Amino acid sequence: MEEAQLTKDGIRELISRRVAEMPAETRQDNLDRIEQRLAEFANYIESRIVLFYVEKEGEIPTKGIIEHSLDHNKIVVLPAFKTNNHSTKLFKVGHPAKDLIMGGRGILEPNPARCKAVPVDVIDIAIIPGLVFDEKGGRIGSGQGYYDRLIPKLTLTTRKVAITMEAQLLPIVPMESHDRYVDIIISEKRVIYKI
């Protein structure tokens, strides 16, 4: 397991450098295209309740598509994380500027005092974060395993979708027995269905 972890860390560093070396204009153009491609994606259009994430460094930003979702009367759900037991709870967020507070992982999370809890089995589509993906739906996240524990709790009919730049795609990423795959990957150039 240590070797696999070292390999994943090396891949994270490689992809991080690759993205950092990308000209800012190219990066922004890619992000705009990803957001547009997701907005036009049939599973997203047909969805009513969408699970998003607030990005950590190296993940695709979601602020714009969250605003788009709220403007199109979708129910936006975001996770809150308990760092003491690595669990995740989902909450409906109606006003991100008012409803989010800094969480234990150093990212914004729903404020339980303002947001209503949402059961995991009502999610229509889940936008899953990651730093690196492959065409078979393999993913490397931040290494804390929150989403590897969350993905199996989502229903079989919930589409698990990753948004990523082509620069973050590799032919194959190392996967361990506890790692979970996504069903669909959306990049600035294409939509990839898990093979």
C-alpha positions as CSV (number, residue, x, y, z in Angstrom):
1,M,0.0,0.0,0.0
2,E,2.9,2.4,0.7
3,E,4.2,1.9,-2.8
4,A,0.7,2.7,-4.3
5,Q,0.5,5.8,-2.1
6,L,3.9,7.0,-3.2
7,T,2.9,6.4,-6.8
8,K,-0.3,8.4,-6.3
9,D,1.6,11.2,-4.6
10,G,4.0,11.3,-7.5
11,I,1.1,11.5,-10.0
12,R,-0.5,14.3,-8.0
13,E,2.8,16.3,-8.2
14,L,3.2,15.6,-11.9
15,I,-0.3,16.7,-12.8
16,S,-0.1,19.7,-10.4
17,R,3.0,20.9,-12.3
18,R,1.4,20.3,-15.6
19,V,-1.6,22.4,-14.7
20,A,0.5,25.1,-13.1
21,E,2.6,25.4,-16.3
22,M,-0.5,26.0,-18.4
23,P,-1.0,29.6,-19.5
24,A,-3.7,31.3,-17.4
25,E,-5.7,32.2,-20.5
26,T,-5.7,28.5,-21.7
27,R,-6.6,27.3,-18.2
28,Q,-9.6,29.7,-18.0
29,D,-10.7,28.8,-21.5
30,N,-10.6,25.1,-20.6
31,L,-12.6,25.8,-17.4
32,D,-15.2,27.8,-19.3
33,R,-15.6,24.9,-21.8
34,I,-15.9,22.3,-19.1
35,E,-18.6,24.4,-17.4
36,Q,-20.5,24.8,-20.7
37,R,-20.2,21.1,-21.5
38,L,-21.6,20.1,-18.1
39,A,-24.4,22.7,-18.5
40,E,-25.4,21.0,-21.8
41,F,-25.0,17.4,-20.5
42,A,-28.3,15.6,-20.7
43,N,-28.0,13.9,-17.3
44,Y,-27.3,17.3,-15.7
45,I,-30.1,19.0,-17.6
46,E,-32.6,16.3,-16.5
47,S,-31.5,16.3,-12.9
48,R,-33.3,18.0,-10.1
49,I,-31.0,17.4,-7.1
50,V,-27.3,17.9,-7.8
51,L,-24.4,17.1,-5.4
52,F,-21.5,19.4,-6.0
53,Y,-18.2,20.0,-4.1
54,V,-16.3,23.1,-3.1
55,E,-12.9,22.7,-4.7
56,K,-9.6,22.2,-3.0
57,E,-6.4,23.2,-4.7
58,G,-6.0,21.4,-8.0
59,E,-9.7,20.5,-8.4
60,I,-11.9,22.1,-11.0
61,P,-13.8,25.1,-9.6
62,T,-17.5,24.7,-9.2
63,K,-18.7,28.2,-8.3
64,G,-20.0,29.1,-11.8
65,I,-21.9,25.9,-12.3
66,I,-23.4,26.0,-8.8
67,E,-24.7,29.5,-9.7
68,H,-26.0,28.2,-13.0
69,S,-27.8,25.4,-11.2
70,L,-29.4,27.7,-8.7
71,D,-30.5,30.0,-11.6
72,H,-32.1,27.0,-13.2
73,N,-34.1,26.0,-10.1
74,K,-32.0,22.9,-9.3
75,I,-31.5,21.8,-5.7
76,V,-27.8,22.3,-4.9
77,V,-26.3,19.9,-2.3
78,L,-22.9,20.3,-0.8
79,P,-21.0,18.0,1.6
80,A,-19.9,18.8,5.1
81,F,-17.0,16.7,6.5
82,K,-16.3,15.4,9.9
83,T,-12.5,15.1,10.1
84,N,-12.6,13.1,13.4
85,N,-14.2,10.1,11.8
86,H,-13.9,10.9,8.0
87,S,-17.6,11.0,7.5
88,T,-19.7,13.2,5.2
89,K,-23.1,14.7,5.6
90,L,-25.0,16.3,2.7
91,F,-26.9,19.7,3.0
92,K,-29.1,21.7,0.7
93,V,-27.5,25.1,-0.1
94,G,-29.7,27.9,-1.4
95,H,-27.4,30.9,-1.0
96,P,-23.7,30.0,-1.0
97,A,-22.6,33.4,0.1
98,K,-24.7,33.1,3.3
99,D,-24.9,29.3,3.8
100,L,-21.2,28.3,3.8
101,I,-18.6,28.5,6.6
102,M,-15.0,27.3,6.8
103,G,-14.8,23.6,7.5
104,G,-12.2,21.4,9.1
105,R,-10.6,20.6,5.8
106,G,-9.9,24.2,5.1
107,I,-12.6,24.6,2.5
108,L,-16.1,26.1,2.6
109,E,-18.9,23.8,3.8
110,P,-22.6,24.1,4.5
111,N,-23.5,25.6,7.8
112,P,-25.7,23.1,9.6
113,A,-27.4,25.9,11.4
114,R,-28.6,27.4,8.1
115,C,-28.9,24.4,5.8
116,K,-31.2,21.4,5.7
117,A,-29.7,17.9,5.7
118,V,-30.4,15.9,2.5
119,P,-30.4,12.0,2.4
120,V,-27.9,10.5,0.0
121,D,-30.5,8.4,-1.8
122,V,-32.2,11.5,-3.4
123,I,-29.2,12.7,-5.4
124,D,-29.8,12.6,-9.1
125,I,-26.3,13.4,-10.2
126,A,-23.1,13.8,-8.2
127,I,-20.2,15.9,-9.4
128,I,-17.2,14.1,-7.9
129,P,-13.9,16.0,-7.4
130,G,-10.4,14.6,-8.2
131,L,-6.9,15.7,-9.1
132,V,-6.3,13.0,-11.8
133,F,-8.6,10.7,-13.7
134,D,-8.3,8.0,-16.4
135,E,-10.7,7.0,-19.2
136,K,-12.1,4.1,-17.2
137,G,-13.3,6.3,-14.4
138,G,-10.4,5.8,-12.1
139,R,-9.6,8.8,-9.9
140,I,-7.0,10.1,-7.6
141,G,-8.4,12.6,-5.1
142,S,-6.7,14.5,-2.2
143,G,-5.9,11.2,-0.5
144,Q,-8.2,11.5,2.5
145,G,-10.8,9.0,1.2
146,Y,-14.0,11.0,1.8
147,Y,-15.4,10.4,-1.7
148,D,-14.2,6.8,-1.8
149,R,-16.5,6.3,1.3
150,L,-19.3,8.5,-0.2
151,I,-19.6,7.1,-3.7
152,P,-20.8,3.6,-2.6
153,K,-23.6,5.2,-0.6
154,L,-25.0,6.9,-3.7
155,T,-27.7,4.9,-5.5
156,L,-27.0,2.9,-8.6
157,T,-29.1,5.4,-10.6
158,T,-27.1,8.4,-9.4
159,R,-24.7,9.5,-12.1
160,K,-21.2,9.9,-10.7
161,V,-19.6,12.6,-12.9
162,A,-16.1,14.0,-12.8
163,I,-15.2,17.3,-14.4
164,T,-11.5,17.7,-15.4
165,M,-9.1,19.2,-17.9
166,E,-7.5,16.9,-20.5
167,A,-4.2,17.8,-18.8
168,Q,-5.5,15.9,-15.7
169,L,-6.3,12.7,-17.6
170,L,-3.8,9.8,-17.7
171,P,-4.1,6.5,-19.6
172,I,-4.4,4.7,-16.3
173,V,-4.2,5.7,-12.6
174,P,-3.4,3.2,-9.8
175,M,-6.5,2.0,-8.0
176,E,-6.6,0.2,-4.7
177,S,-9.4,-2.0,-3.5
178,H,-11.0,0.9,-1.5
179,D,-10.8,3.4,-4.4
180,R,-14.1,4.2,-6.3
181,Y,-14.7,5.0,-9.9
182,V,-16.9,7.6,-11.5
183,D,-19.3,6.8,-14.4
184,I,-18.7,9.7,-16.7
185,I,-15.9,12.2,-17.2
186,I,-16.4,15.6,-18.8
187,S,-13.4,17.6,-20.0
188,E,-13.1,20.7,-22.2
189,K,-12.9,18.4,-25.3
190,R,-15.2,15.4,-24.7
191,V,-17.5,13.4,-22.6
192,I,-16.1,10.0,-21.6
193,Y,-18.4,7.2,-20.5
194,K,-16.7,4.6,-18.3
195,I,-15.7,1.6,-20.4
